[in-house]
Amino acid sequence: MGTAVNVLLAVVAGYLIFKVGFAVLGSLARPMPEPPPPGEMRRVKLTYRCSVCGMELRVQAAVSEDPEPPRHCMDEMELVVPAE
């Protein structure tokens, strides 16, 4: 009789451990952010160069047609190819 009670307690304890574990993992999961509405991002073709180290960056999509220049090496990057 004592063995059946031990088995039953072990099964209940295992079930509770799995239930709590899945609840903790579920609370850590974050949903993916929704994509921006269509048409909000604009296609641009801008190339920037860092005047300090020479790294180049090409911007293909931005919220506005004339976005702020990105920063690199603590300075704003210079526009190399103007918007068409």
Distance bins in CASP14 RR format, pairs under 12 A and 6 or more apart:
PFRMAT RR
TARGET T0000
AUTHOR 0000-0000-0000
RMODE 2
METHOD distances of the structure
MODEL  1
1 7 0 0 0 0 0 1 0 0 0 0 0
1 8 0 0 0 0 0 1 0 0 0 0 0
2 8 0 0 0 0 1 0 0 0 0 0 0
2 9 0 0 0 0 1 0 0 0 0 0 0
2 10 0 0 0 0 0 1 0 0 0 0 0
3 9 0 0 0 0 0 1 0 0 0 0 0
3 10 0 0 0 0 0 1 0 0 0 0 0
4 10 0 0 0 0 0 1 0 0 0 0 0
4 11 0 0 0 0 0 1 0 0 0 0 0
5 11 0 0 0 0 0 1 0 0 0 0 0
5 12 0 0 0 0 0 1 0 0 0 0 0
6 12 0 0 0 0 0 1 0 0 0 0 0
6 13 0 0 0 0 0 1 0 0 0 0 0
7 13 0 0 0 0 0 1 0 0 0 0 0
7 14 0 0 0 0 0 1 0 0 0 0 0
8 14 0 0 0 0 0 1 0 0 0 0 0
8 15 0 0 0 0 0 1 0 0 0 0 0
9 15 0 0 0 0 0 1 0 0 0 0 0
9 16 0 0 0 0 0 1 0 0 0 0 0
10 16 0 0 0 0 0 1 0 0 0 0 0
10 17 0 0 0 0 0 1 0 0 0 0 0
11 17 0 0 0 0 0 1 0 0 0 0 0
11 18 0 0 0 0 0 1 0 0 0 0 0
12 18 0 0 0 0 0 1 0 0 0 0 0
12 19 0 0 0 0 0 1 0 0 0 0 0
13 19 0 0 0 0 0 1 0 0 0 0 0
13 20 0 0 0 0 0 1 0 0 0 0 0
14 20 0 0 0 0 1 0 0 0 0 0 0
14 21 0 0 0 0 0 1 0 0 0 0 0
14 22 0 0 0 0 0 1 0 0 0 0 0
15 21 0 0 0 0 0 1 0 0 0 0 0
15 22 0 0 0 0 0 1 0 0 0 0 0
16 22 0 0 0 0 0 1 0 0 0 0 0
16 23 0 0 0 0 0 1 0 0 0 0 0
17 23 0 0 0 0 0 1 0 0 0 0 0
17 24 0 0 0 0 0 1 0 0 0 0 0
18 24 0 0 0 0 0 1 0 0 0 0 0
18 25 0 0 0 0 0 1 0 0 0 0 0
19 25 0 0 0 0 0 1 0 0 0 0 0
19 26 0 0 0 0 0 1 0 0 0 0 0
20 26 0 0 0 0 0 1 0 0 0 0 0
20 27 0 0 0 0 0 1 0 0 0 0 0
21 27 0 0 0 0 1 0 0 0 0 0 0
21 28 0 0 0 0 0 1 0 0 0 0 0
22 28 0 0 0 0 0 1 0 0 0 0 0
22 29 0 0 0 0 0 1 0 0 0 0 0
23 29 0 0 0 0 0 1 0 0 0 0 0
34 40 0 0 0 0 0 1 0 0 0 0 0
35 41 0 0 0 0 1 0 0 0 0 0 0
36 42 0 0 0 0 0 1 0 0 0 0 0
36 61 0 0 0 0 1 0 0 0 0 0 0
36 62 0 0 0 0 0 1 0 0 0 0 0
36 63 0 0 0 0 1 0 0 0 0 0 0
37 63 0 0 0 0 0 1 0 0 0 0 0
39 61 0 0 0 0 0 1 0 0 0 0 0
39 63 0 0 0 0 0 1 0 0 0 0 0
40 61 0 0 0 0 1 0 0 0 0 0 0
40 62 0 0 0 0 0 1 0 0 0 0 0
40 63 1 0 0 1 0 0 0 0 0 0 0
40 64 0 0 0 0 0 1 0 0 0 0 0
41 59 0 0 0 0 0 1 0 0 0 0 0
41 60 0 0 0 0 1 0 0 0 0 0 0
41 61 1 0 1 0 0 0 0 0 0 0 0
41 62 1 0 0 1 0 0 0 0 0 0 0
41 63 1 0 0 1 0 0 0 0 0 0 0
41 64 0 0 0 0 1 0 0 0 0 0 0
41 65 0 0 0 0 0 1 0 0 0 0 0
41 67 0 0 0 0 0 1 0 0 0 0 0
42 59 0 0 0 0 0 1 0 0 0 0 0
42 60 0 0 0 0 0 1 0 0 0 0 0
42 61 1 0 0 1 0 0 0 0 0 0 0
42 62 1 0 1 0 0 0 0 0 0 0 0
42 63 1 0 0 1 0 0 0 0 0 0 0
42 64 1 0 0 1 0 0 0 0 0 0 0
42 65 1 0 1 0 0 0 0 0 0 0 0
42 66 0 0 0 0 1 0 0 0 0 0 0
42 67 0 0 0 0 1 0 0 0 0 0 0
42 83 0 0 0 0 0 1 0 0 0 0 0
43 59 0 0 0 0 0 1 0 0 0 0 0
43 60 1 0 0 1 0 0 0 0 0 0 0
43 61 1 0 0 1 0 0 0 0 0 0 0
43 62 0 0 0 0 1 0 0 0 0 0 0
43 63 0 0 0 0 0 1 0 0 0 0 0
43 64 0 0 0 0 0 1 0 0 0 0 0
43 65 0 0 0 0 1 0 0 0 0 0 0
43 83 0 0 0 0 0 1 0 0 0 0 0
43 84 0 0 0 0 0 1 0 0 0 0 0
44 58 0 0 0 0 1 0 0 0 0 0 0
44 59 1 0 1 0 0 0 0 0 0 0 0
44 60 1 0 0 1 0 0 0 0 0 0 0
44 61 1 0 0 1 0 0 0 0 0 0 0
44 62 1 0 1 0 0 0 0 0 0 0 0
44 63 0 0 0 0 1 0 0 0 0 0 0
44 64 0 0 0 0 1 0 0 0 0 0 0
44 65 1 0 0 1 0 0 0 0 0 0 0
44 66 0 0 0 0 1 0 0 0 0 0 0
44 67 1 0 0 1 0 0 0 0 0 0 0
44 79 0 0 0 0 0 1 0 0 0 0 0
44 81 0 0 0 0 0 1 0 0 0 0 0
44 82 0 0 0 0 0 1 0 0 0 0 0
44 83 1 0 0 1 0 0 0 0 0 0 0
44 84 0 0 0 0 1 0 0 0 0 0 0
45 58 1 0 0 1 0 0 0 0 0 0 0
45 59 1 0 0 1 0 0 0 0 0 0 0
45 60 1 0 0 1 0 0 0 0 0 0 0
45 61 0 0 0 0 1 0 0 0 0 0 0
45 62 0 0 0 0 0 1 0 0 0 0 0
45 65 0 0 0 0 0 1 0 0 0 0 0
45 67 0 0 0 0 0 1 0 0 0 0 0
45 79 0 0 0 0 0 1 0 0 0 0 0
45 80 0 0 0 0 0 1 0 0 0 0 0
45 81 1 0 0 1 0 0 0 0 0 0 0
45 82 0 0 0 0 1 0 0 0 0 0 0
45 83 1 0 0 1 0 0 0 0 0 0 0
45 84 1 0 0 1 0 0 0 0 0 0 0
46 56 0 0 0 0 0 1 0 0 0 0 0
46 57 0 0 0 0 1 0 0 0 0 0 0
46 58 1 0 0 1 0 0 0 0 0 0 0
46 59 1 0 1 0 0 0 0 0 0 0 0
46 60 0 0 0 0 1 0 0 0 0 0 0
46 61 0 0 0 0 0 1 0 0 0 0 0
46 62 1 0 0 1 0 0 0 0 0 0 0
46 64 0 0 0 0 0 1 0 0 0 0 0
46 65 0 0 0 0 1 0 0 0 0 0 0
46 66 0 0 0 0 1 0 0 0 0 0 0
46 67 1 0 0 1 0 0 0 0 0 0 0
46 68 0 0 0 0 0 1 0 0 0 0 0
46 69 0 0 0 0 1 0 0 0 0 0 0
46 70 0 0 0 0 1 0 0 0 0 0 0
46 77 0 0 0 0 1 0 0 0 0 0 0
46 78 0 0 0 0 0 1 0 0 0 0 0
46 79 1 0 0 1 0 0 0 0 0 0 0
46 80 0 0 0 0 1 0 0 0 0 0 0
46 81 1 0 0 1 0 0 0 0 0 0 0
46 82 1 0 0 1 0 0 0 0 0 0 0
46 83 1 0 0 1 0 0 0 0 0 0 0
46 84 0 0 0 0 1 0 0 0 0 0 0
47 54 0 0 0 0 0 1 0 0 0 0 0
47 55 0 0 0 0 0 1 0 0 0 0 0
47 56 1 0 0 1 0 0 0 0 0 0 0
47 57 1 0 0 1 0 0 0 0 0 0 0
47 58 1 0 1 0 0 0 0 0 0 0 0
47 59 1 0 0 1 0 0 0 0 0 0 0
47 60 0 0 0 0 0 1 0 0 0 0 0
47 69 0 0 0 0 0 1 0 0 0 0 0
47 70 0 0 0 0 0 1 0 0 0 0 0
47 77 0 0 0 0 1 0 0 0 0 0 0
47 78 0 0 0 0 1 0 0 0 0 0 0
47 79 1 0 0 1 0 0 0 0 0 0 0
47 80 1 0 1 0 0 0 0 0 0 0 0
47 81 1 0 1 0 0 0 0 0 0 0 0
47 82 0 0 0 0 1 0 0 0 0 0 0
47 83 0 0 0 0 0 1 0 0 0 0 0
47 84 0 0 0 0 0 1 0 0 0 0 0
48 54 0 0 0 0 0 1 0 0 0 0 0
48 55 0 0 0 0 1 0 0 0 0 0 0
48 56 1 0 0 1 0 0 0 0 0 0 0
48 57 1 0 1 0 0 0 0 0 0 0 0
48 58 1 0 0 1 0 0 0 0 0 0 0
48 59 1 0 0 1 0 0 0 0 0 0 0
48 62 0 0 0 0 0 1 0 0 0 0 0
48 67 0 0 0 0 1 0 0 0 0 0 0
48 68 0 0 0 0 0 1 0 0 0 0 0
48 69 1 0 1 0 0 0 0 0 0 0 0
48 70 1 0 1 0 0 0 0 0 0 0 0
48 71 0 0 0 0 1 0 0 0 0 0 0
48 72 0 0 0 0 1 0 0 0 0 0 0
48 75 0 0 0 0 0 1 0 0 0 0 0
48 76 0 0 0 0 1 0 0 0 0 0 0
48 77 1 1 0 0 0 0 0 0 0 0 0
48 78 1 0 0 1 0 0 0 0 0 0 0
48 79 1 0 1 0 0 0 0 0 0 0 0
48 80 1 0 0 1 0 0 0 0 0 0 0
48 81 0 0 0 0 1 0 0 0 0 0 0
48 82 0 0 0 0 0 1 0 0 0 0 0
48 83 0 0 0 0 0 1 0 0 0 0 0
49 55 1 0 0 1 0 0 0 0 0 0 0
49 56 1 0 1 0 0 0 0 0 0 0 0
49 57 1 0 0 1 0 0 0 0 0 0 0
49 58 0 0 0 0 0 1 0 0 0 0 0
49 69 0 0 0 0 0 1 0 0 0 0 0
49 70 0 0 0 0 0 1 0 0 0 0 0
49 72 0 0 0 0 1 0 0 0 0 0 0
49 73 0 0 0 0 0 1 0 0 0 0 0
49 75 0 0 0 0 0 1 0 0 0 0 0
49 76 0 0 0 0 0 1 0 0 0 0 0
49 77 1 0 0 1 0 0 0 0 0 0 0
49 78 1 0 1 0 0 0 0 0 0 0 0
49 79 0 0 0 0 1 0 0 0 0 0 0
49 80 1 0 1 0 0 0 0 0 0 0 0
49 81 0 0 0 0 1 0 0 0 0 0 0
50 56 1 0 0 1 0 0 0 0 0 0 0
50 57 1 0 0 1 0 0 0 0 0 0 0
50 69 0 0 0 0 0 1 0 0 0 0 0
50 70 0 0 0 0 1 0 0 0 0 0 0
50 71 0 0 0 0 1 0 0 0 0 0 0
50 72 1 0 1 0 0 0 0 0 0 0 0
50 73 1 0 1 0 0 0 0 0 0 0 0
50 74 0 0 0 0 0 1 0 0 0 0 0
50 75 1 0 0 1 0 0 0 0 0 0 0
50 76 0 0 0 0 1 0 0 0 0 0 0
50 77 1 0 1 0 0 0 0 0 0 0 0
50 78 1 0 0 1 0 0 0 0 0 0 0
50 79 0 0 0 0 0 1 0 0 0 0 0
50 80 0 0 0 0 0 1 0 0 0 0 0
51 69 0 0 0 0 0 1 0 0 0 0 0
51 71 0 0 0 0 0 1 0 0 0 0 0
51 72 0 0 0 0 1 0 0 0 0 0 0
51 73 0 0 0 0 1 0 0 0 0 0 0
51 74 0 0 0 0 0 1 0 0 0 0 0
51 75 1 0 0 1 0 0 0 0 0 0 0
51 76 0 0 0 0 1 0 0 0 0 0 0
51 77 1 0 0 1 0 0 0 0 0 0 0
51 78 1 0 1 0 0 0 0 0 0 0 0
51 79 0 0 0 0 0 1 0 0 0 0 0
51 80 0 0 0 0 0 1 0 0 0 0 0
52 71 0 0 0 0 0 1 0 0 0 0 0
52 72 1 0 0 1 0 0 0 0 0 0 0
52 73 1 1 0 0 0 0 0 0 0 0 0
52 74 0 0 0 0 1 0 0 0 0 0 0
52 75 1 0 1 0 0 0 0 0 0 0 0
52 76 0 0 0 0 0 1 0 0 0 0 0
52 77 0 0 0 0 1 0 0 0 0 0 0
52 78 0 0 0 0 0 1 0 0 0 0 0
53 72 1 0 0 1 0 0 0 0 0 0 0
53 73 1 0 1 0 0 0 0 0 0 0 0
53 74 0 0 0 0 0 1 0 0 0 0 0
53 75 0 0 0 0 1 0 0 0 0 0 0
53 77 0 0 0 0 0 1 0 0 0 0 0
54 72 0 0 0 0 1 0 0 0 0 0 0
54 73 0 0 0 0 1 0 0 0 0 0 0
54 75 0 0 0 0 0 1 0 0 0 0 0
54 77 0 0 0 0 1 0 0 0 0 0 0
54 78 0 0 0 0 1 0 0 0 0 0 0
54 80 0 0 0 0 0 1 0 0 0 0 0
55 70 0 0 0 0 0 1 0 0 0 0 0
55 71 0 0 0 0 0 1 0 0 0 0 0
55 72 1 0 1 0 0 0 0 0 0 0 0
55 73 0 0 0 0 1 0 0 0 0 0 0
55 75 0 0 0 0 0 1 0 0 0 0 0
55 77 0 0 0 0 1 0 0 0 0 0 0
55 78 0 0 0 0 0 1 0 0 0 0 0
55 80 0 0 0 0 0 1 0 0 0 0 0
56 70 0 0 0 0 0 1 0 0 0 0 0
56 72 0 0 0 0 1 0 0 0 0 0 0
56 77 0 0 0 0 1 0 0 0 0 0 0
56 78 0 0 0 0 0 1 0 0 0 0 0
56 79 0 0 0 0 0 1 0 0 0 0 0
56 80 1 0 0 1 0 0 0 0 0 0 0
56 81 0 0 0 0 1 0 0 0 0 0 0
57 67 0 0 0 0 0 1 0 0 0 0 0
57 69 0 0 0 0 1 0 0 0 0 0 0
57 70 1 0 0 1 0 0 0 0 0 0 0
57 71 0 0 0 0 0 1 0 0 0 0 0
57 72 1 0 0 1 0 0 0 0 0 0 0
57 73 0 0 0 0 0 1 0 0 0 0 0
57 76 0 0 0 0 0 1 0 0 0 0 0
57 77 1 0 0 1 0 0 0 0 0 0 0
57 78 0 0 0 0 0 1 0 0 0 0 0
57 79 0 0 0 0 0 1 0 0 0 0 0
57 80 0 0 0 0 1 0 0 0 0 0 0
57 81 0 0 0 0 0 1 0 0 0 0 0
58 70 0 0 0 0 0 1 0 0 0 0 0
58 77 0 0 0 0 0 1 0 0 0 0 0
58 79 0 0 0 0 0 1 0 0 0 0 0
58 80 0 0 0 0 1 0 0 0 0 0 0
58 81 0 0 0 0 1 0 0 0 0 0 0
59 65 0 0 0 0 0 1 0 0 0 0 0
59 66 0 0 0 0 0 1 0 0 0 0 0
59 67 1 0 0 1 0 0 0 0 0 0 0
59 68 0 0 0 0 0 1 0 0 0 0 0
59 69 0 0 0 0 1 0 0 0 0 0 0
59 70 1 0 0 1 0 0 0 0 0 0 0
59 77 0 0 0 0 1 0 0 0 0 0 0
59 79 0 0 0 0 1 0 0 0 0 0 0
59 80 0 0 0 0 0 1 0 0 0 0 0
59 81 0 0 0 0 0 1 0 0 0 0 0
59 83 0 0 0 0 1 0 0 0 0 0 0
60 67 0 0 0 0 0 1 0 0 0 0 0
60 81 0 0 0 0 0 1 0 0 0 0 0
60 83 0 0 0 0 0 1 0 0 0 0 0
61 67 0 0 0 0 1 0 0 0 0 0 0
62 68 0 0 0 0 1 0 0 0 0 0 0
62 69 0 0 0 0 0 1 0 0 0 0 0
62 70 0 0 0 0 0 1 0 0 0 0 0
62 83 0 0 0 0 1 0 0 0 0 0 0
64 83 0 0 0 0 0 1 0 0 0 0 0
65 82 0 0 0 0 0 1 0 0 0 0 0
65 83 1 0 0 1 0 0 0 0 0 0 0
65 84 0 0 0 0 0 1 0 0 0 0 0
66 79 0 0 0 0 1 0 0 0 0 0 0
66 82 0 0 0 0 0 1 0 0 0 0 0
66 83 1 0 0 1 0 0 0 0 0 0 0
67 76 0 0 0 0 0 1 0 0 0 0 0
67 77 0 0 0 0 0 1 0 0 0 0 0
67 79 0 0 0 0 0 1 0 0 0 0 0
67 83 0 0 0 0 1 0 0 0 0 0 0
68 76 1 0 0 1 0 0 0 0 0 0 0
68 77 0 0 0 0 0 1 0 0 0 0 0
68 79 0 0 0 0 0 1 0 0 0 0 0
69 75 0 0 0 0 1 0 0 0 0 0 0
69 76 1 0 1 0 0 0 0 0 0 0 0
69 77 1 0 1 0 0 0 0 0 0 0 0
69 78 1 0 0 1 0 0 0 0 0 0 0
69 79 1 0 0 1 0 0 0 0 0 0 0
69 80 0 0 0 0 0 1 0 0 0 0 0
70 76 1 0 0 1 0 0 0 0 0 0 0
70 77 1 0 1 0 0 0 0 0 0 0 0
70 78 0 0 0 0 0 1 0 0 0 0 0
70 79 0 0 0 0 0 1 0 0 0 0 0
71 77 1 0 0 1 0 0 0 0 0 0 0
71 78 0 0 0 0 0 1 0 0 0 0 0
72 78 0 0 0 0 0 1 0 0 0 0 0
END
